[in-house]
Amino acid sequence: MNIAIVGSGLTGSLAAISLANAGCRVDLYERLSDDELVNRDRTYAITHSSRKILLSLGIWSHLQSHLVPFQYLNVIDYELNKKVQFLVNDLDIFNQKYSAVGWIAEHKILMLSILEFISKIDKINKIPTSVIPNTNNYDLIVAADGSNSAIKKKFKTPSFNLNYDQICITARVLLRGAKSNEAFEILNSEGPFAVLPLGGDLFQIICSQSIAKATLNKSLSKSLFLDYISTILPYGIEPDTIIDEPTYFPIKFVFNYSFFSGKYIYVGESAHKVHPVGGQGLNLCWRDVKCLSDIVSIPFFKNNYTFIPFLYSISRFLDVFLISILTDSLVRYSRSNVNIFFIVRTLIFLILRKSSIIRKQVLNLMTNGL
């Protein structure tokens, strides 16, 4: 089967490896150089669903030593002054043996590892353009060109789009008092605030806040920005130094009503984009790749590939829809100031703290998807 992939970011490149592993010949179209693909300042939370994909492709063993595992995920509701902690024991028995709730990975390390694997696969041909000269040469075309997908615009693929009235701020910060094996998701009235370990005393701060608040924070000096962070961090944890300049970017929610157009298949952010709360974005994208590769690997579809786009679309819909709703609900939960809703919030935290069964179900849904 001949497949073209447009876009060789983390999702498009992993799709190329996975589809080549399934026996396809892949042309990977990308207008950016490898240096431009690598040099992006982003950090990801890697769940066990992504670990399984990387393991099946032979990438995990080369990458694992560069990842930062965490054994504790602390979810804190500041409005209620309540905390629930997810542990390795809350994972299913198959994932517990890896001794981590998840891992934190920097974009540069992930991208370099995946590009190195691509360079060793003869079935992948990299082409330095994002324009396919003759689409008739391909049985399927995979659009992995991001949330502003040119392919999606070309076919006017309908989607739900929501621009949150929030800005996301990320920065690397040295913290005192935080353990190197724990992560935090803090729910406060401005929006979710994540603290992710990067090794030692270094942590990634991912802060969602209103546009007005973010505009104000942009004008702050580093010392005043540290003072602001200290008002949100849990008791006993104090910021010491900002390692880099904070990065600001808007937050969008995108959900395609269909994940295909004819023989074009949308994967990753060309099909969906969620709020960064819970670190679901990349893991959801990579589960797209796993689903597509599994379908392509079925012998029946080798000569009946016209069925693949539709089957892929219906197979991915429920997982993407549910995770999209959950992440959006967390944002609305965090920012809600309706008094009666505080009763619901209190009940949710009580159930999570008292019921190990519910904790396991929640964590495994966010870890494995559907």
Summary of the structure (lengths in Angstrom):
residues: 370
radius of gyration: 20.8
end to end distance: 27.7
largest distance: 62.3
contacts: 1212
relative contact order: 0.18
helix: 44%
strand: 29%
